[in-house]
Amino acid sequence: MSYIDVFNGDADGLCALHQLRQADPQESQLVTGIKRDISLLQNVQAGSGDQVTVLDISLDKNRADLLRLLEAGAQIRYFDHHYAGEIPPHAALEAHIDTDANVCSSLLVSRYLEDAYLPWAVAAAFGDNLYTAAEQAAVPLGLNDEQLDQLKLLGTCLNYNGYGSSLDDLIYHPDALYRLLSPYADPFAFIHEEPGYTRLKEAYQTDFDNVAAITPDYADDGHALYVLPDARWARRVSGVYANQLAQDYPQRAHAMLTTRPEGGYLVSVRAPLNNKRGADELCRQFETGGGRQAAAGINHLPIRDYDAFVAAFRAAF
């Protein structure tokens, strides 16, 4: 028997896996990538007796490989909050999928584990820009404002690390970042004691300072669209900057277009926080697009489709 853990390389995927492996430590094969690399099951070979855990990647985007693995005899646990489409009925599939806009995969895992490692789920929810859900989930912990802010920054930094057009853009490969987390049952110990977190936090703060001076390429009362340059720092900070803008202007939809080295744009979309829906439907109109109701993206938007995207963005919200 082998254990294979497949997880999105963002805060939600990392914290979901960390909770599960705190509860059930196993030596496992780790399958992950940049945040946008969601077709991860194509990288998995498993058969009879193998246990595959899948965290925070769309079932719909991985349907063919999920069916392949089930037919090969693998047992699969699946936790996710992205658009799933029809969930295959199969005795070997244990699906925990909830696409509510106020839920993330780590909160689903926390629910499954009866909140045994709840602070990690709170950090993940903050990282996924679910501030209200994070604060509500944290109530039983009795944290003070400083501790909540520390978990918020932790989730933001873990999420920041997942953004980029390739692994070369990232501060840490996500499996390396998971291995930094794994010795720490307490997130506050990780925050205060792990030198790798200090490095990640400093990189985030530097990149965020760079982006603060950029003005919108298009803006009206309900929308703002930014175009970021072809630079590693811009690719890294694009998603967390979109999250921050969504918090600052909750009545407005946001789009962050980061120029790709090979041409075109990497797109992050945030629905207005006061009406968290429509981001996934907008992005699925374009090839390589997907996501969830509140936050979605397009891996490659050709330059020729810029005007079409702006029109669709304005119409969607």
Disulfide bonds with the S-S distance in Angstrom:
none
